């Protein structure tokens, strides 16, 4: 009986230790006094449908699209691309707060919005389909539109998506 309880206690301690390691690693990089926590893709599972689209090597882009993130909107509300086209998005944050540029269909955007609402104060790390930008920062994301359809790019910082900080991409 003691062995059974000891085994259960060991399992609990291992789980608590793993959670502590994830939390500790997610706080790395924060400056003294900065309460911002950075979460990596490994910390939270985020679905991206690679059957619809795919990430490409930076040098492979056929077209460059520049987008500016302003306070609660993007300067480019919509975009058309050809199926099979590889686009290099050059995104600059000219707003006064942190912004995201997350590519995904409407369902993926809704899922990401729900996840971000539960993580107030945390900043996700860049991923294959998403970049995070501090005010004044410029980053690039290269994407191949493998299939026809509609995707969105959106910012999920608190209140931004709800306020309409989203753009549409139609691949034809």
Protein Blocks (a to p, Z undefined) as FASTA:
>chain_A
ZZmmmmmmmmmmmmmmmmmmmmmmmmgoiaghiabdcddfklpccdddfklpccddfklp
fbdcdddddfkbcfblbdcddehiacddddddfbfbdcddddddfklmmmmmmmmmmmgh
iacdddfkbccddehiacddddddfbgcddddddfbehklmnopacddddZZ
